Amino acid sequence: MNTRQSGIRLAKRLDEVGFSGIVQVRNKVMAMRAEGLHVHSLHCGEPFFETPQEIKYAAVKALVENHTHYAPSSGLPPLRQALAAKLAVKNAIHVTEDEVIATVGGSQGLYAAFQSVIDPGDHVLVFSPYWTPIGDLVTLAQGRPLLVPTITARRNGIRKTLEQFSTPHTRAIYFNTPQNPSGLVFTRAEAEEVAAFAIERDLVVIADEAYEDLVYDGVHFSIAALPGMAERTITSFTFSKTYAMTGWRAGYTVAKEPFMTALRKIVLYSTNGVPTPVQYAMIQALSTPESEIAARREEYRRRRDLLVAALNDVGLECPPPAGAFYAFPNAEKINKNSRTAAQILLDKAHIATIPGSVFGAQGEGHLRFGYAIAIKEIEDCVDALRKFFA
């Protein structure tokens, strides 16, 4: 069929929306493994441990007790009450249960946030390097991402740099801490600079706190907790990283009106909410003692220190990431082009990484190594690195 003649076509807003470069690496790894090759998997971004048993049992119990019917699209009241309590204690964000909505992972929360506030032609300030889907989420909302170099902003001043990159069409700021891919953690003082700029310019802040429980140096701080920011901030959270629930697609978003009404509409008319048994698992996850979360964080720290020491030993300069579970070394010793560097490392050392360029121009020259894997896997990767550079 000739689609040009028939008039069948896709919506134009999808023309500039692509697929993640991370998926391409994943497909290459799968092809190599299908050929019987062993690949060191440092390209992934999910926890090294399995979903805790008590969380899985909560979902099973919900199924057995026939909690399999429609739940409110915004989430079960007990879940939203528990989330509001968690936000008050852990994030200093004080909201009612009606100002929290359950989402299908943190991704749906971010999608809904951009769709709620961005009109065609609006600009969004995005600290870069950034998590790859963000650019496409902004583009899908028919906005334009304006990449703000994070290192430059920290060196020259956050507010001064935001002023430099902002335009009259700027509508929002995407604020991710801890950051993927760099592991950078914004300080409270830096968050205050972002907040002051947002208030001065009457901008919305879309905060992404997926890695809130994985901060090794410094402390995590929620920008919505600052004076005057709760009413102009939409914050997205996920259960994926803290509780190893990546496949459960469990997340939540917190916002005041008028944003919450918009979020409710988008969730209602896209997924009609999170699967009911998953919500019971979320309730159980929220009762996890902080001591368990802290113990897992120390396991990540061990992995970070092991990998970062090895990267620096072979000449891939890498300061220890303050948060998340990625190392982001300069890889120009392998090749100045990060895609070429990643391909060389994969072909010759069978080490799978993500080229820094997929995280924006500011990521070029770097590779992302994910260390949310078993210690033995990191040790094997370290051996492969040393042989590669020998």
C-alpha positions, -999 to 999 in steps of 0.1 A, spaced: 0 0 0 13 35 -9 7 53 24 15 87 7 -14 82 -16 -38 66 9 -32 93 36 -22 68 62 6 83 83 18 87 119 12 118 140 38 144 132 47 148 169 64 114 166 87 124 138 116 135 161 110 109 188 135 80 186 144 49 206 170 48 233 206 41 223 208 19 253 185 -6 236 209 -9 207 237 -19 231 214 -44 248 205 -60 215 242 -63 205 249 -80 238 220 -105 233 233 -113 198 269 -120 212 255 -142 239 234 -161 213 268 -169 196 280 -184 229 302 -154 239 305 -143 275 298 -106 279 306 -85 310 273 -67 315 280 -32 328 254 -16 305 224 -23 326 206 -2 351 187 -24 376 196 -36 411 218 -66 418 194 -82 443 159 -97 437 127 -82 449 125 -91 487 103 -121 495 79 -101 518 71 -78 489 64 -107 465 43 -124 492 22 -93 495 13 -94 458 6 -132 460 -16 -126 491 -35 -99 472 -41 -123 443 -53 -152 466 -76 -128 484 -91 -117 450 -78 -81 451 -78 -83 413 -105 -58 405 -103 -22 395 -87 1 421 -91 39 420 -70 51 390 -50 74 413 -42 45 436 -56 27 467 -63 51 496 -40 31 520 -12 33 495 -15 70 490 -17 75 527 15 55 532 32 75 505 21 108 520 36 97 553 68 86 537 72 119 518 67 139 551 93 119 570 119 112 543 116 141 519 102 169 540 74 172 514 41 177 533 11 167 512 -23 150 516 -31 117 501 -50 135 473 -17 151 462 -1 118 455 -8 95 426 4 60 419 20 56 384 32 28 362 68 33 372 86 66 375 86 68 337 48 73 336 51 100 362 77 119 341 56 114 309 25 127 326 45 157 341 58 169 307 24 163 291 7 183 318 28 215 316 45 217 281 27 234 252 40 232 216 71 254 213 78 256 250 115 251 262 127 229 290 160 234 307 177 200 312 209 195 331 232 174 309 244 147 306 209 134 313 188 102 313 182 95 276 144 93 275 140 128 289 148 145 256 122 124 238 96 129 265 100 167 260 99 163 223 68 141 225 51 170 244 61 191 214 86 211 235 123 216 230 150 205 255 177 231 262 208 213 275 225 229 304 261 215 310 260 204 347 298 207 351 298 242 338 268 251 360 286 239 391 318 257 381 303 290 371 272 290 393 239 272 389 217 303 386 241 322 363 243 292 340 205 288 339 201 324 330 226 320 302 207 290 286 172 301 293 150 317 266 117 337 266 100 304 258 113 285 288 85 269 307 101 242 330 134 228 345 141 191 346 160 185 379 174 150 385 193 141 416 211 118 420 219 119 383 219 92 357 244 87 342 270 107 361 260 98 397 262 136 406 242 146 436 231 182 438 236 199 472 208 217 491 226 250 482 225 241 445 188 231 448 182 265 464 198 282 433 175 263 410 145 271 431 153 308 432 156 309 394 123 290 390 105 313 413 120 344 397 110 332 362 77 316 372 89 282 360 77 247 368 103 222 381 99 185 372 120 166 397 132 130 392 143 113 424 146 77 412 178 72 431 169 90 463 181 61 485 214 56 467 235 85 480 270 77 493 286 111 496 264 140 509 226 137 514 196 135 492 175 166 492 141 171 476 137 205 459 99 205 465 107 208 503 121 244 498 99 274 506 76 283 477 85 252 456 58 227 465 32 246 444 55 247 413 72 212 415 61 179 402 82 151 417 85 116 403 96 86 424 99 49 417 101 17 436 124 2 410 158 11 424 153 10 462 133 -23 463 145 -40 431 111 -38 416 120 -27 380 96 -52 363 67 -44 386 64 -9 371 56 7 404 61 45 409 43 76 422 42 113 416 35 141 440 22 176 430 -2 203 441 -31 216 420 -36 224 392 -10 198 383 -26 168 401 -58 171 381 -38 169 349 -18 140 362 -50 121 371 -64 126 336 -33 113 319 -30 83 341 -68 76 338 -68 77 300 -35 58 295 -33 29 320 -63 36 343 -39 31 372 -13 6 385 -23 -31 386 -41 -37 419 -19 -66 433 12 -44 425 -2 -17 448 -4 -41 477 32 -50 470 40 -12 471 23 -9 505 45 -37 518 76 -22 504 71 10 522 73 -9 555 109 -19 547 132 -9 576 156 19 568 184 -4 582 178 -28 552 179 1 527 211 13 543 227 -21 542 220 -24 505 234 10 499 267 -1 515 267 -31 491 265 -6 463 293 14 478 315 -17 478 308 -22 441 314 15 434 347 16 451 359 -17 435 350 -5 400 362 31 403 396 21 416 401 -3 387 390 24 361 415 49 375 442 22 377 439 16 339 439 53 331 401 59 327 398 89 349 367 86 371 359 105 403 338 84 426 301 90 418 282 105 448 250 86 441 230 62 418 249 31 406 269 42 376 305 52 370 310 77 342 348 78 334 365 97 306 371 71 279 391 91 254 421 69 261 402 42 241 388 66 215 376 102 216 342 91 201 323 74 228 303 51 205 336 39 190 351 35 224 321 14 236 323 -7 205 360 -14 209 356 -24 245 327 -47 236 344 -63 207 379 -67 222 372 -71 259 336 -82 259 327 -54 283 293 -39 276 290 -2 285 268 27 272 284 55 251 282 88 268 269 106 237 235 90 241 232 111 273 236 143 254 265 162 239 280 168 273 284 130 278 307 126 247 341 112 256 327 91 285 313 57 290 286 46 315 295 16 335 267 2 357 279 -15 389 245 -28 401 258 -63 396 274 -91 416 308 -85 431 322 -115 412 310 -99 379 327 -67 387 359 -86 396 358 -104 363 352 -71 345 382 -56 363 404 -85 351 391 -80 316 399 -43 318 435 -49 330 441 -74 302 427 -50 276 450 -22 287 480 -44 293 
